[in-house]
């Protein structure tokens, strides 16, 4: 039975859809909803060092992930460095680094945080199918050097499993997932914020001399309530940490929509740009078996190209935000992990 607080969240959001129009919702709508109630936290706390086994990366080097999809939405593999052009503020940049995962050769190492909604709006059936799908996700990536962590959120954010590469620990963490039947809040942005901090503090930036793919996989009803950090801040922190956010919205949301609705209306998470602006993807689970969806996500998480460049000298310490645009072969859709980079200010 879907809780009444979930119905209230849906009704409130549908009112906004009616007011603004389903296809013209302003991106700032969800981003600014909590602008004055943000946790005073940094992605890279002052004085905090990365783990000792990290191969140090030049701080002037700017890297980003790029996913290329064909017209049918399938990841396009085996593109070459010369297939891409990177522009900063409209000026083309020479690439200093290019990395791609091929079907043969060493797979790209991964660091993934599962952030799982256990608020009262999640049905018991969804929780059971979710456990199966998460196992399918990790099984798909069994051949990759990978670290996984598991977090659960509702009114509070909890770490169920710190980073591990042991499959049995991951399985036990999924088995411990429990619902909060009386949960009145769904702190989604807070959970993603905590997941990014976990990645920065405890997942090495490189492994076996290859840049790790950092990702947060959020499974939720799509309606954050009660967060103390804004969507805009979470997106900025994800970009600073080179972390992509993937969002899976479960069927309890679509079941509340009118039967005439041909496609799901955007949730507040979609409106905020949490997935799009971090190079991730937002998908809806609309089948009783989520396993194929999660296997497809696992395929996408491992199919990104890594591009890196050195900005022009005058743009490395000017304290400004600089836009990045990536172009690729015609006929492909590109999705980049960050829209730009924030340069450090000059030291006095």
Buried (B, 14 or more C-beta within 10 A) or exposed (E): EBBEBBEEBBEEBBEBBEEEEEEEBEBBBBBBBBEEEBEEBEBBEEEEEBEEEBEEBEEBEBBBBBBBBEEEEEBBEEBEEEBBEBEBBEEEBEBBBBBBBEEEEEBBBBBBBBBBBBBBBBBEEBBEBBBBBBBBBBEBBEEBBBBBBBBBBBBEBBBBBBBBEEBEBBBEBBEEBEBBEEBBBBBBBBBBBBBBBBBBBBBBBBBEEBBBBBBBBBBBBBBBBBBEBBBBBBBBBBBBBBBBBBBBBBBBBBEBBEEEEEEBBBBBBBBBBBBBBBBBBBBBBBEEEBBEBBBBBBEBBBBBBBBBBBBEEEBBBBEEEBEBBBEBEEEBEBBBBBBBBEBEEEEE
